[in-house]
Amino acid sequence: MIKCHLSKLMGEKKLKIVDVARETGVNRGTITRLYHETASRVELETIEALCRYLGCGVGDLFEFVDKQ
C-alpha cells in the first residue's frame, strides 16, 4: 500500500487545497484525492509539481507501507 502524506505536509505549512492547486497548476480534484488518500494513480508531472512547491522529496510525499 502507498500512503500519501500530502495532508500532513500541507498542514505543517498551513496550506489549503485551493492554494496548492493555484500555485502548482495541478487540478484541484487531483489534489483533493491525494489529500484524502483516495487517488488510484498519479501522473509523474503532478508528483514533480507538488515536490517542487512543497520543497520535499518523493519519499517525503509518499511512503510504501507493507500490509500484512
C-alpha atoms as a printed R data frame, in Angstrom:
   type eleno elety resid chain resno      x      y       z
1  ATOM     1    CA   MET     A     1  0.000  0.000   0.000
2  ATOM     2    CA   ILE     A     2  1.211  3.503  -0.837
3  ATOM     3    CA   LYS     A     3  0.486  6.157   1.785
4  ATOM     4    CA   CYS     A     4  0.327  9.818   0.750
5  ATOM     5    CA   HIS     A     5  1.500 12.433   3.245
6  ATOM     6    CA   LEU     A     6  0.144 15.455   1.358
7  ATOM     7    CA   SER     A     7 -2.344 16.360   4.102
8  ATOM     8    CA   LYS     A     8  0.418 16.291   6.732
9  ATOM     9    CA   LEU     A     9  2.787 18.384   4.621
10 ATOM    10    CA   MET     A    10  0.060 20.892   3.799
11 ATOM    11    CA   GLY     A    11 -0.979 21.080   7.462
12 ATOM    12    CA   GLU     A    12  2.579 21.826   8.563
13 ATOM    13    CA   LYS     A    13  2.693 24.735   6.110
14 ATOM    14    CA   LYS     A    14 -0.935 25.771   6.764
15 ATOM    15    CA   LEU     A    15 -1.849 25.426   3.087
16 ATOM    16    CA   LYS     A    16 -5.309 24.964   1.616
17 ATOM    17    CA   ILE     A    17 -6.131 22.687  -1.308
18 ATOM    18    CA   VAL     A    18 -7.191 25.641  -3.440
19 ATOM    19    CA   ASP     A    19 -3.876 27.427  -2.767
20 ATOM    20    CA   VAL     A    20 -1.812 24.393  -3.761
21 ATOM    21    CA   ALA     A    21 -3.906 23.916  -6.908
22 ATOM    22    CA   ARG     A    22 -3.478 27.554  -7.915
23 ATOM    23    CA   GLU     A    23  0.265 27.657  -7.249
24 ATOM    24    CA   THR     A    24  1.150 24.315  -8.854
25 ATOM    25    CA   GLY     A    25 -1.317 24.229 -11.738
26 ATOM    26    CA   VAL     A    26 -2.416 20.767 -10.601
27 ATOM    27    CA   ASN     A    27 -6.145 20.100 -10.876
28 ATOM    28    CA   ARG     A    28 -7.979 20.739  -7.600
29 ATOM    29    CA   GLY     A    29 -9.703 17.354  -7.793
30 ATOM    30    CA   THR     A    30 -6.360 15.591  -8.081
31 ATOM    31    CA   ILE     A    31 -5.024 17.370  -5.008
32 ATOM    32    CA   THR     A    32 -8.238 16.582  -3.116
33 ATOM    33    CA   ARG     A    33 -7.922 12.873  -3.945
34 ATOM    34    CA   LEU     A    34 -4.273 12.832  -2.850
35 ATOM    35    CA   TYR     A    35 -5.107 14.809   0.305
36 ATOM    36    CA   HIS     A    36 -7.808 12.304   1.293
37 ATOM    37    CA   GLU     A    37 -5.760  9.310   0.036
38 ATOM    38    CA   THR     A    38 -8.424  8.175  -2.419
39 ATOM    39    CA   ALA     A    39 -6.306  8.570  -5.578
40 ATOM    40    CA   SER     A    40 -5.664  5.372  -7.514
41 ATOM    41    CA   ARG     A    41 -2.986  6.816  -9.796
42 ATOM    42    CA   VAL     A    42 -0.863  9.950 -10.092
43 ATOM    43    CA   GLU     A    43  0.971 11.453 -13.054
44 ATOM    44    CA   LEU     A    44  4.727 11.968 -12.613
45 ATOM    45    CA   GLU     A    45  4.288 15.635 -13.568
46 ATOM    46    CA   THR     A    46  1.897 16.024 -10.638
47 ATOM    47    CA   ILE     A    47  4.362 14.471  -8.204
48 ATOM    48    CA   GLU     A    48  7.122 16.705  -9.534
49 ATOM    49    CA   ALA     A    49  4.990 19.855  -9.218
50 ATOM    50    CA   LEU     A    50  3.976 19.016  -5.650
51 ATOM    51    CA   CYS     A    51  7.528 18.182  -4.571
52 ATOM    52    CA   ARG     A    52  8.866 21.418  -6.071
53 ATOM    53    CA   TYR     A    53  6.142 23.503  -4.463
54 ATOM    54    CA   LEU     A    54  6.379 21.860  -1.042
55 ATOM    55    CA   GLY     A    55 10.175 21.674  -1.108
56 ATOM    56    CA   CYS     A    56 10.210 17.959  -0.401
57 ATOM    57    CA   GLY     A    57 11.285 14.708  -1.991
58 ATOM    58    CA   VAL     A    58  9.130 11.915  -3.363
59 ATOM    59    CA   GLY     A    59  9.896  9.869  -0.239
60 ATOM    60    CA   ASP     A    60  8.505 12.674   1.925
61 ATOM    61    CA   LEU     A    61  5.281 12.766  -0.080
62 ATOM    62    CA   PHE     A    62  4.733  9.014  -0.484
63 ATOM    63    CA   GLU     A    63  5.547  6.017   1.673
64 ATOM    64    CA   PHE     A    64  5.313  2.300   0.952
65 ATOM    65    CA   VAL     A    65  3.564  0.510   3.808
66 ATOM    66    CA   ASP     A    66  3.763 -3.289   3.729
67 ATOM    67    CA   LYS     A    67  0.272 -4.506   4.551
68 ATOM    68    CA   GLN     A    68  0.500 -7.993   6.031
